[in-house]
Amino acid sequence: MVSAKKADFAKIAETFHIDPVIARIMRNRDIETEEQINQFLYGAPGDMHSPHLLKDVDKAARILQEQIDGGKRIRVIGDYDIDGVCAAYILVKGLELSGARADVVIPHRIQDGYGLNDEMITKAKEDGIETILTCDNGIAAKDQIAYAKSLGMTVVVTDHHEVPYEVAKDGARTECPPPADAVVDPKQNDCGYPFDGICGAVVAYKLIQVLFELIPVDQVETKLQELLAFAAFATVGDVMTLTDENRIIVREGLKLIAKSSNVGMQALITVNGLQNKPLSAYHIGFVLGPCLNATGRLDTAYRALRMFRTDDQAEAVTIADELKELNDSRKNMTLLGTKQAVQMIEESPLIDDKVLVVYLPECHESLAGIIAGRLRERYYKPTFVLTKAEEGVKGSGRSIEAYHMYDKMSECKELYTKYGGHKMAAGVSMPEENVENFRAYLNEHCGLTEEDLEEKIHIDVPMPMSYVTADFVRQLSVLEPFGNGNPKPVFAQRNVKLIKGRILGKNSNVGKYTVEDEQGGRYEMMFFGNMETWHTFLTEGFGQEAYDRLYRGDGGDICIHVIYYPDLNVYQGRESLQMIMQDYCMGSADNATKKSG
């Protein structure tokens, strides 16, 4: 589907000294006014929203100031994913810089489960903790926080998840926030913060900003920049939408991460071979971030936190190496679990469900969300993967645009012992005997149509490859960082002939092709997708003979429509243009050169 949003692209291009195609891409992202365009292209840290707009943030900061001034002990309780680890680091570091007697606890995924529990609160009381400060959790811990209050403790919640609610008979919703002394969460209906898409680490960062206003800290701007790097890391790692101030946070944060003085951050970058290289959101989302998530999935996320908190370089490198090894192991386990899930779906009635609920008892419970994401991509259906846990069944869900996962789950919450999440992702615990009822209810009440389940690719610009120049590719960088809410632009060209091809890579998983457009121009095109599916498409669509000729270098009778992204390949100091094919479909047969024999 071609995006066809209107604007005076020539005028925008002239005003902002950019290519008209860049202007069109921004319009496709709903960047319309000159103010929005200027913010998108040149937004700076000073354009971020004031932390004081967050409900209860000033109250929370005053509570922490009082606890610090009184020498009271504060315990930060985080979560075991990227966002939880980074948020916990920001809070405990900020508290320590403010002179607090603070420590930090990260729950163990399997032993403790998500968020607060009574045992953690009891332990905090026994340890002489007066104040519990949560991050990336707590908004749904109503009973646990009530228990902490009954013990005489002060509780401050910082979170970014949906606020639990009750639905009246007339359909009206009433929020049910926990009975904490302060609740800082932009998802609250009466919170005046203008953008509720920030992650838990950014909420934590905003609180520390306010705390630093109350308690003077040496070199405060430098200290805040160090913490902003972790907020940016979490924003990408938690797959937050890269719009509004998140765009500024990540764009600035990527620079700060690369030059961070944090020994652990530098160790993580080094063991992944990214030292002295410009970091992108891709590196955070797919290389560095998964190392943090892996330790929370397969071991304990406290190890990652310890890496960030140590000043010993040898210890930091040792931990970073361990995290990378855990992530490599996690990749193999995920591959196996995904294969088992696909087999189960395609050999059972599950294949006909509009909402997939796959129960993999032997799968490591920490991999449920990743596998659910893989299945969602493969089938384009809302997907839950459930696993056997110490108590009952635990699982994670990943959704599609047309399905609000948290709202739909809330309709049958009597089936769960615990649940939470938002529109696109969720977590759940339930007795094993409820799994089939859960699957049946979601499918009977999903409200999804066949059209909802048809994945749509929105093309930014139908653009001939001949339009691409090295300068145009460089200009595309003004659109970065790419990610959720600001995807890489999608270009398309019809009737591209494949002239010759080579299979590259130690696993034969890369294709390199010379292609020709309708005007006779020739270009280099790379493909990094599923080669098996690609080759099946070629042989079934054009025949084995055409396929063989392509790889002999004597092609020309295969014609396809392609979605692509232009790039610059730099080799031994030389630049060359190449197109990266991202998707494909059959082209027009009469545009292919037919050969006989």
Salt bridges, closest charged atoms under 4 A:
ASP30 OD1 - LYS5 NZ 2.78
ASP30 OD1 - ARG27 NH1 3.63
GLU32 OE1 - ARG27 NH2 3.71
ASP58 OD1 - HIS52 ND1 2.66
ASP83 OD2 - HIS160 NE2 3.22
GLU96 OE2 - ARG309 NH2 2.79
ASP103 OD2 - ARG73 NH2 3.48
ASP103 OD2 - ARG75 NH2 2.97
ASP127 OD2 - ARG75 NH2 2.97
ASP127 OD2 - LYS123 NZ 2.90
ASP136 OD1 - HIS160 NE2 3.12
ASP136 OD1 - HIS161 ND1 3.96
ASP159 OD1 - HIS161 ND1 2.75
ASP181 OD1 - LYS149 NZ 2.81
ASP190 OD2 - LYS55 NZ 2.87
GLU213 OE1 - HIS52 NE2 2.79
ASP238 OD2 - HIS160 NE2 3.47
ASP244 OD1 - HIS49 NE2 2.60
GLU245 OE1 - LYS206 NZ 3.03
GLU252 OE2 - LYS255 NZ 3.51
ASP299 OD2 - ARG303 NH2 2.43
GLU315 OE2 - ARG306 NE 3.31
GLU322 OE1 - ARG303 NH1 3.08
ASP328 OD2 - LYS324 NZ 3.70
GLU346 OE2 - ARG378 NH2 3.63
ASP353 OD2 - ARG439 NE 2.60
GLU365 OE2 - LYS394 NZ 3.00
GLU401 OE2 - LYS423 NZ 2.89
ASP407 OD2 - ARG173 NH2 3.19
ASP407 OD2 - HIS404 ND1 3.68
GLU411 OE2 - LYS408 NZ 3.73
GLU432 OE1 - LYS388 NZ 2.83
GLU436 OE2 - ARG439 NH1 2.98
ASP460 OD1 - ARG29 NH1 2.69
GLU516 OE1 - ARG522 NE 2.92
GLU524 OE1 - LYS512 NZ 3.54
GLU545 OE2 - ARG549 NH1 2.83
ASP554 OD1 - LYS595 NZ 2.94
ASP557 OD2 - ARG549 NH2 2.10
GLU575 OE1 - ARG474 NH2 2.56
